[in-house]
Amino acid sequence: MDLLKQLEAKMQVLVQQRNQLKDELDALKAAGAAGNQELQTLRARLEEAVAEKTALEMDREAVKEQVSAILRALEALG
């Protein structure tokens, strides 16, 4: 009888440990999912920033060309 009580107590401890490990695993999975979502958000923001940078570079080149045209026109006048 004493042996059965010892086995039952050990079984309860093992079940508690299993439940605790399962909870920890669930928490890690949730954290991983949140991290993955944050990574996707950061990637999207990076793509937007790169697209904006490209557009600004194109605008800058257009302005440079306009300034050069204006300077050539001024030189031609003067």
C-alpha positions in Angstrom: 0.0 0.0 0.0 2.8 2.3 0.9 4.4 1.6 -2.5 1.2 2.6 -4.3 1.1 5.9 -2.4 4.7 6.6 -3.4 4.0 5.8 -7.0 0.9 8.0 -6.9 2.8 10.9 -5.4 5.6 10.5 -8.1 2.9 10.4 -10.8 1.3 13.6 -9.5 4.7 15.3 -9.5 5.4 14.1 -13.1 1.9 15.3 -14.2 2.6 18.7 -12.6 6.0 19.0 -14.3 4.4 18.0 -17.7 1.7 20.6 -17.3 4.3 23.2 -16.4 6.4 22.3 -19.4 3.4 22.4 -21.6 2.5 25.9 -20.3 6.1 27.1 -20.9 6.0 25.7 -24.4 2.7 27.4 -25.2 4.2 30.7 -23.9 7.3 30.2 -26.1 5.1 29.5 -29.1 3.1 32.6 -28.4 6.2 34.7 -28.0 7.6 33.3 -31.3 4.4 34.1 -33.1 4.5 37.7 -31.8 8.2 37.9 -32.8 7.3 36.7 -36.2 4.6 39.3 -36.6 6.9 42.0 -35.5 9.5 40.8 -38.0 6.9 40.9 -40.8 5.9 44.4 -39.8 9.6 45.6 -39.8 10.1 44.0 -43.2 7.1 45.9 -44.6 8.3 49.2 -43.1 11.8 48.5 -44.6 10.3 48.0 -48.0 8.3 51.2 -47.7 11.4 53.1 -46.6 13.5 51.8 -49.5 10.7 52.7 -52.0 10.5 56.2 -50.5 14.3 56.5 -50.6 14.3 55.5 -54.3 11.5 58.1 -55.0 13.5 60.8 -53.2 16.6 59.9 -55.2 14.7 60.2 -58.4 13.3 63.6 -57.3 16.8 64.8 -56.4 18.1 63.8 -59.9 15.2 65.6 -61.5 15.9 68.8 -59.5 19.6 68.5 -60.4 18.7 68.4 -64.0 16.4 71.4 -63.7 19.1 73.4 -61.8 21.6 72.5 -64.5 19.1 73.6 -67.2 18.5 76.9 -65.4 22.2 77.5 -65.0 22.8 76.9 -68.7 20.0 79.2 -69.6 21.5 81.9 -67.4 24.9 81.4 -68.9 23.5 81.7 -72.3 21.8 85.0 -71.4 24.7 86.5 -69.7 
